[in-house]
Amino acid sequence: MLVAIEGLDQSGKETQAKLLRDRIRASGYKSRVESFPDYGTSIGEEIARALQGEREYGPETMQLLYVANRFERKLDIDRWNDAGIVVIFDRYVASSIAYGEAHGLDPNWLTNLQLYLPQPDLTLLLDIAPKTAVERKATGRDRYERDLELLQRVRESYLRQAEQSGWTLVDGEQNKEQVAAALAVALEPRLL
């Protein structure tokens, strides 16, 4: 099973992905967390440079880099999925659509770029306000994290995608225990 946790930066994706992985393992299943972008790859290193302002790419190029970064890991994802491992993504295909759409790109183009990636069986959206994202990380923000108007458009795209695709929407403004409980409830029927 492939599970994607999506949301703005500071929505708790990384924390919740690890908590969910541990809960799945405690239930007797194999599970792992994968985060995107994966800065440990060549393309991931280039993404990091761009996010820190060392490179200047247009929105199309940035999204192509993000998608290529996921394709770098496609064989691993397929292998883990075939082995019965529950893979939890801290961001996955929906993030390119959300951030690309927020930059004025066509969401259909962004979707089509990723059709040949393994698709998530379940997508969980941790919804927070852009203001909350900024309050949770006051310093060291990258170029996207500093732009509140952009973050609002990203949030709107995520909410649109959630409604169209039937994702599980979780209030990320709650404390981490409440969020973890909501994610467990969403996942449990799929593991039976």
ZADO-1210 file (C-alpha; in nm, 4 decimals, padded with zeros to 6 digits):
<atoms>
<atom x="00.0000" y="00.0000" z="00.0000" code="MET" pos="1"/>
<atom x="00.1141" y="00.3511" z="-00.0831" code="LEU" pos="2"/>
<atom x="-00.0007" y="00.6291" z="00.1492" code="VAL" pos="3"/>
<atom x="00.0653" y="00.9955" z="00.0731" code="ALA" pos="4"/>
<atom x="00.0556" y="01.2608" z="00.3434" code="ILE" pos="5"/>
<atom x="00.0169" y="01.6032" z="00.1866" code="GLU" pos="6"/>
<atom x="-00.0075" y="01.9581" z="00.3172" code="GLY" pos="7"/>
<atom x="00.1739" y="02.2851" z="00.3565" code="LEU" pos="8"/>
<atom x="00.5166" y="02.2968" z="00.5163" code="ASP" pos="9"/>
<atom x="00.4881" y="02.2744" z="00.8943" code="GLN" pos="10"/>
<atom x="00.1537" y="02.0929" z="00.8761" code="SER" pos="11"/>
<atom x="00.3096" y="01.7968" z="01.0568" code="GLY" pos="12"/>
<atom x="00.3653" y="01.5654" z="00.7594" code="LYS" pos="13"/>
<atom x="00.7045" y="01.4350" z="00.8685" code="GLU" pos="14"/>
<atom x="00.6000" y="01.3809" z="01.2305" code="THR" pos="15"/>
<atom x="00.2739" y="01.2141" z="01.1334" code="GLN" pos="16"/>
<atom x="00.4386" y="00.9950" z="00.8693" code="ALA" pos="17"/>
<atom x="00.6770" y="00.8562" z="01.1307" code="LYS" pos="18"/>
<atom x="00.3992" y="00.8067" z="01.3869" code="LEU" pos="19"/>
<atom x="00.1865" y="00.6280" z="01.1282" code="LEU" pos="20"/>
<atom x="00.4802" y="00.4098" z="01.0237" code="ARG" pos="21"/>
<atom x="00.5364" y="00.3084" z="01.3848" code="ASP" pos="22"/>
<atom x="00.1675" y="00.2342" z="01.4349" code="ARG" pos="23"/>
<atom x="00.1616" y="00.0166" z="01.1204" code="ILE" pos="24"/>
<atom x="00.4719" y="-00.1716" z="01.2346" code="ARG" pos="25"/>
<atom x="00.3125" y="-00.2285" z="01.5764" code="ALA" pos="26"/>
<atom x="00.0186" y="-00.3878" z="01.3913" code="SER" pos="27"/>
<atom x="00.2530" y="-00.6433" z="01.2349" code="GLY" pos="28"/>
<atom x="00.3097" y="-00.4892" z="00.8923" code="TYR" pos="29"/>
<atom x="00.6302" y="-00.3697" z="00.7318" code="LYS" pos="30"/>
<atom x="00.6361" y="00.0044" z="00.6703" code="SER" pos="31"/>
<atom x="00.8738" y="00.2816" z="00.5725" code="ARG" pos="32"/>
<atom x="00.8652" y="00.6587" z="00.5223" code="VAL" pos="33"/>
<atom x="00.9926" y="00.8316" z="00.2099" code="GLU" pos="34"/>
<atom x="01.0141" y="01.2096" z="00.1857" code="SER" pos="35"/>
<atom x="01.0045" y="01.4195" z="-00.1275" code="PHE" pos="36"/>
<atom x="01.1930" y="01.6027" z="-00.2432" code="PRO" pos="37"/>
<atom x="01.4627" y="01.3466" z="-00.1756" code="ASP" pos="38"/>
<atom x="01.7640" y="01.5730" z="-00.1315" code="TYR" pos="39"/>
<atom x="01.9989" y="01.2718" z="-00.1312" code="GLY" pos="40"/>
<atom x="01.9804" y="01.2309" z="-00.5093" code="THR" pos="41"/>
<atom x="02.1471" y="01.4380" z="-00.7819" code="SER" pos="42"/>
<atom x="01.8192" y="01.5994" z="-00.8809" code="ILE" pos="43"/>
<atom x="01.7284" y="01.6482" z="-00.5155" code="GLY" pos="44"/>
<atom x="02.0536" y="01.8381" z="-00.4597" code="GLU" pos="45"/>
<atom x="01.9630" y="02.0684" z="-00.7495" code="GLU" pos="46"/>
<atom x="01.6165" y="02.1265" z="-00.6008" code="ILE" pos="47"/>
<atom x="01.7763" y="02.2222" z="-00.2690" code="ALA" pos="48"/>
<atom x="02.0007" y="02.4745" z="-00.4434" code="ARG" pos="49"/>
<atom x="01.7009" y="02.6298" z="-00.6180" code="ALA" pos="50"/>
<atom x="01.4977" y="02.6502" z="-00.2960" code="LEU" pos="51"/>
<atom x="01.7848" y="02.8288" z="-00.1232" code="GLN" pos="52"/>
<atom x="01.8111" y="03.0800" z="-00.4085" code="GLY" pos="53"/>
<atom x="02.1403" y="02.9496" z="-00.5521" code="GLU" pos="54"/>
<atom x="01.9671" y="02.8638" z="-00.8821" code="ARG" pos="55"/>
<atom x="01.6918" y="03.0465" z="-01.0663" code="GLU" pos="56"/>
<atom x="01.4414" y="02.8237" z="-01.2467" code="TYR" pos="57"/>
<atom x="01.0942" y="02.8988" z="-01.3736" code="GLY" pos="58"/>
<atom x="00.7905" y="02.7164" z="-01.2310" code="PRO" pos="59"/>
<atom x="00.7824" y="02.4613" z="-01.5159" code="GLU" pos="60"/>
<atom x="01.1450" y="02.3630" z="-01.4602" code="THR" pos="61"/>
<atom x="01.0985" y="02.3374" z="-01.0840" code="MET" pos="62"/>
<atom x="00.8014" y="02.1050" z="-01.1233" code="GLN" pos="63"/>
<atom x="00.9889" y="01.8950" z="-01.3806" code="LEU" pos="64"/>
<atom x="01.2706" y="01.8624" z="-01.1274" code="LEU" pos="65"/>
<atom x="01.0268" y="01.7573" z="-00.8528" code="TYR" pos="66"/>
<atom x="00.8653" y="01.4981" z="-01.0780" code="VAL" pos="67"/>
<atom x="01.2042" y="01.3706" z="-01.1989" code="ALA" pos="68"/>
<atom x="01.3104" y="01.3385" z="-00.8353" code="ASN" pos="69"/>
<atom x="01.0191" y="01.1020" z="-00.7736" code="ARG" pos="70"/>
<atom x="01.1007" y="00.9071" z="-01.0896" code="PHE" pos="71"/>
<atom x="01.4549" y="00.8623" z="-00.9537" code="GLU" pos="72"/>
<atom x="01.2968" y="00.6506" z="-00.6774" code="ARG" pos="73"/>
<atom x="01.0297" y="00.4743" z="-00.8900" code="LYS" pos="74"/>
<atom x="01.2076" y="00.1369" z="-00.9036" code="LEU" pos="75"/>
<atom x="01.2533" y="00.1387" z="-00.5254" code="ASP" pos="76"/>
<atom x="00.8872" y="00.2309" z="-00.4696" code="ILE" pos="77"/>
<atom x="00.7728" y="-00.0488" z="-00.7025" code="ASP" pos="78"/>
<atom x="01.0012" y="-00.2985" z="-00.5258" code="ARG" pos="79"/>
<atom x="00.8767" y="-00.1994" z="-00.1784" code="TRP" pos="80"/>
<atom x="00.5155" y="-00.2098" z="-00.2893" code="ASN" pos="81"/>
<atom x="00.5622" y="-00.5529" z="-00.4496" code="ASP" pos="82"/>
<atom x="00.7193" y="-00.6764" z="-00.1238" code="ALA" pos="83"/>
<atom x="00.4058" y="-00.5784" z="00.0693" code="GLY" pos="84"/>
<atom x="00.5647" y="-00.2847" z="00.2502" code="ILE" pos="85"/>
<atom x="00.3332" y="00.0021" z="00.3414" code="VAL" pos="86"/>
<atom x="00.5159" y="00.3049" z="00.2016" code="VAL" pos="87"/>
<atom x="00.4223" y="00.6392" z="00.3542" code="ILE" pos="88"/>
<atom x="00.5179" y="00.9465" z="00.1555" code="PHE" pos="89"/>
<atom x="00.5888" y="01.2799" z="00.3189" code="ASP" pos="90"/>
<atom x="00.4705" y="01.4659" z="00.0040" code="ARG" pos="91"/>
<atom x="00.4175" y="01.2936" z="-00.3250" code="TYR" pos="92"/>
<atom x="00.2444" y="01.3564" z="-00.6582" code="VAL" pos="93"/>
<atom x="-00.0199" y="01.5992" z="-00.5284" code="ALA" pos="94"/>
<atom x="00.2429" y="01.8457" z="-00.4110" code="SER" pos="95"/>
<atom x="00.3584" y="01.9132" z="-00.7685" code="SER" pos="96"/>
<atom x="00.0014" y="01.9790" z="-00.8676" code="ILE" pos="97"/>
<atom x="-00.0591" y="02.2094" z="-00.5683" code="ALA" pos="98"/>
<atom x="00.2610" y="02.4099" z="-00.5931" code="TYR" pos="99"/>
<atom x="00.2624" y="02.4132" z="-00.9731" code="GLY" pos="100"/>
<atom x="-00.0992" y="02.5256" z="-00.9899" code="GLU" pos="101"/>
<atom x="-00.0201" y="02.7970" z="-00.7331" code="ALA" pos="102"/>
<atom x="00.2439" y="02.9224" z="-00.9776" code="HIS" pos="103"/>
<atom x="-00.0091" y="02.9321" z="-01.2618" code="GLY" pos="104"/>
<atom x="00.0697" y="02.5969" z="-01.4243" code="LEU" pos="105"/>
<atom x="-00.1980" y="02.3708" z="-01.5721" code="ASP" pos="106"/>
<atom x="-00.2954" y="02.1053" z="-01.3149" code="PRO" pos="107"/>
<atom x="-00.3814" y="01.8596" z="-01.5945" code="ASN" pos="108"/>
<atom x="-00.0293" y="01.8880" z="-01.7354" code="TRP" pos="109"/>
<atom x="00.1142" y="01.8328" z="-01.3876" code="LEU" pos="110"/>
<atom x="-00.1102" y="01.5288" z="-01.3371" code="THR" pos="111"/>
<atom x="-00.0177" y="01.3801" z="-01.6745" code="ASN" pos="112"/>
<atom x="00.3560" y="01.4165" z="-01.6042" code="LEU" pos="113"/>
<atom x="00.3127" y="01.1792" z="-01.3116" code="GLN" pos="114"/>
<atom x="00.0778" y="00.9168" z="-01.4562" code="LEU" pos="115"/>
<atom x="00.3545" y="00.6567" z="-01.4734" code="TYR" pos="116"/>
<atom x="00.4599" y="00.6961" z="-01.1135" code="LEU" pos="117"/>
<atom x="00.3089" y="00.4480" z="-00.8667" code="PRO" pos="118"/>
<atom x="-00.0103" y="00.6174" z="-00.7475" code="GLN" pos="119"/>
<atom x="-00.1074" y="00.6389" z="-00.3796" code="PRO" pos="120"/>
<atom x="-00.3818" y="00.4104" z="-00.2531" code="ASP" pos="121"/>
<atom x="-00.4688" y="00.6658" z="00.0131" code="LEU" pos="122"/>
<atom x="-00.3982" y="01.0380" z="00.0357" code="THR" pos="123"/>
<atom x="-00.4245" y="01.2189" z="00.3678" code="LEU" pos="124"/>
<atom x="-00.4302" y="01.5993" z="00.3655" code="LEU" pos="125"/>
<atom x="-00.3149" y="01.7789" z="00.6807" code="LEU" pos="126"/>
<atom x="-00.4850" y="02.1136" z="00.6379" code="ASP" pos="127"/>
<atom x="-00.3438" y="02.4217" z="00.8092" code="ILE" pos="128"/>
<atom x="-00.3676" y="02.7931" z="00.7380" code="ALA" pos="129"/>
<atom x="-00.0622" y="02.9580" z="00.5772" code="PRO" pos="130"/>
<atom x="-00.0332" y="03.1792" z="00.8858" code="LYS" pos="131"/>
<atom x="00.0055" y="02.8658" z="01.1002" code="THR" pos="132"/>
<atom x="00.2848" y="02.7404" z="00.8730" code="ALA" pos="133"/>
<atom x="00.4746" y="03.0665" z="00.9231" code="VAL" pos="134"/>
<atom x="00.4160" y="03.0676" z="01.3009" code="GLU" pos="135"/>
<atom x="00.5463" y="02.7122" z="01.3322" code="ARG" pos="136"/>
<atom x="00.8683" y="02.7968" z="01.1465" code="LYS" pos="137"/>
<atom x="00.9677" y="03.1560" z="01.2079" code="ALA" pos="138"/>
<atom x="01.3240" y="03.1345" z="01.0704" code="THR" pos="139"/>
<atom x="01.5090" y="02.9443" z="00.8008" code="GLY" pos="140"/>
<atom x="01.2180" y="02.9363" z="00.5577" code="ARG" pos="141"/>
<atom x="01.2844" y="02.8682" z="00.1889" code="ASP" pos="142"/>
<atom x="01.1535" y="03.0902" z="-00.0920" code="ARG" pos="143"/>
<atom x="00.8133" y="02.9174" z="-00.1036" code="TYR" pos="144"/>
<atom x="00.7673" y="02.9175" z="00.2731" code="GLU" pos="145"/>
<atom x="00.8113" y="03.2970" z="00.2859" code="ARG" pos="146"/>
<atom x="00.5304" y="03.3721" z="00.0377" code="ASP" pos="147"/>
<atom x="00.1938" y="03.3742" z="00.2213" code="LEU" pos="148"/>
<atom x="-00.0073" y="03.4453" z="-00.0947" code="GLU" pos="149"/>
<atom x="00.1564" y="03.1503" z="-00.2681" code="LEU" pos="150"/>
<atom x="00.0875" y="02.9278" z="00.0329" code="LEU" pos="151"/>
<atom x="-00.2799" y="03.0298" z="00.0242" code="GLN" pos="152"/>
<atom x="-00.3018" y="02.9268" z="-00.3443" code="ARG" pos="153"/>
<atom x="-00.1243" y="02.5980" z="-00.2609" code="VAL" pos="154"/>
<atom x="-00.3772" y="02.5326" z="00.0146" code="ARG" pos="155"/>
<atom x="-00.6664" y="02.6058" z="-00.2223" code="GLU" pos="156"/>
<atom x="-00.5248" y="02.3589" z="-00.4756" code="SER" pos="157"/>
<atom x="-00.4839" y="02.0911" z="-00.2092" code="TYR" pos="158"/>
<atom x="-00.8433" y="02.1427" z="-00.0928" code="LEU" pos="159"/>
<atom x="-00.9709" y="02.1262" z="-00.4511" code="ARG" pos="160"/>
<atom x="-00.7767" y="01.8059" z="-00.5146" code="GLN" pos="161"/>
<atom x="-00.9021" y="01.6558" z="-00.1879" code="ALA" pos="162"/>
<atom x="-01.2631" y="01.7244" z="-00.2786" code="GLU" pos="163"/>
<atom x="-01.2287" y="01.5939" z="-00.6348" code="GLN" pos="164"/>
<atom x="-01.0400" y="01.2795" z="-00.5391" code="SER" pos="165"/>
<atom x="-01.2036" y="01.1851" z="-00.2095" code="GLY" pos="166"/>
<atom x="-00.8958" y="01.2256" z="00.0082" code="TRP" pos="167"/>
<atom x="-00.9131" y="01.2153" z="00.3840" code="THR" pos="168"/>
<atom x="-00.9000" y="01.5720" z="00.5122" code="LEU" pos="169"/>
<atom x="-00.7545" y="01.6170" z="00.8605" code="VAL" pos="170"/>
<atom x="-00.7471" y="01.9403" z="01.0601" code="ASP" pos="171"/>
<atom x="-00.3717" y="01.9917" z="01.1031" code="GLY" pos="172"/>
<atom x="-00.4341" y="02.2735" z="01.3508" code="GLU" pos="173"/>
<atom x="-00.5110" y="02.0092" z="01.6174" code="GLN" pos="174"/>
<atom x="-00.2430" y="01.8743" z="01.8473" code="ASN" pos="175"/>
<atom x="-00.0275" y="01.5932" z="01.7107" code="LYS" pos="176"/>
<atom x="-00.2047" y="01.3220" z="01.9118" code="GLU" pos="177"/>
<atom x="-00.5434" y="01.4206" z="01.7672" code="GLN" pos="178"/>
<atom x="-00.4006" y="01.4298" z="01.4150" code="VAL" pos="179"/>
<atom x="-00.2364" y="01.0894" z="01.4645" code="ALA" pos="180"/>
<atom x="-00.5663" y="00.9414" z="01.5841" code="ALA" pos="181"/>
<atom x="-00.7500" y="01.0785" z="01.2798" code="ALA" pos="182"/>
<atom x="-00.4899" y="00.9321" z="01.0436" code="LEU" pos="183"/>
<atom x="-00.5079" y="00.5944" z="01.2158" code="ALA" pos="184"/>
<atom x="-00.8867" y="00.5900" z="01.1753" code="VAL" pos="185"/>
<atom x="-00.8495" y="00.6668" z="00.8038" code="ALA" pos="186"/>
<atom x="-00.5899" y="00.3973" z="00.7473" code="LEU" pos="187"/>
<atom x="-00.7246" y="00.1141" z="00.9629" code="GLU" pos="188"/>
<atom x="-00.9970" y="-00.0136" z="00.7257" code="PRO" pos="189"/>
<atom x="-00.7430" y="-00.0336" z="00.4425" code="ARG" pos="190"/>
<atom x="-00.5098" y="-00.2606" z="00.6386" code="LEU" pos="191"/>
<atom x="-00.7748" y="-00.5214" z="00.7176" code="LEU" pos="192"/>
</atoms>
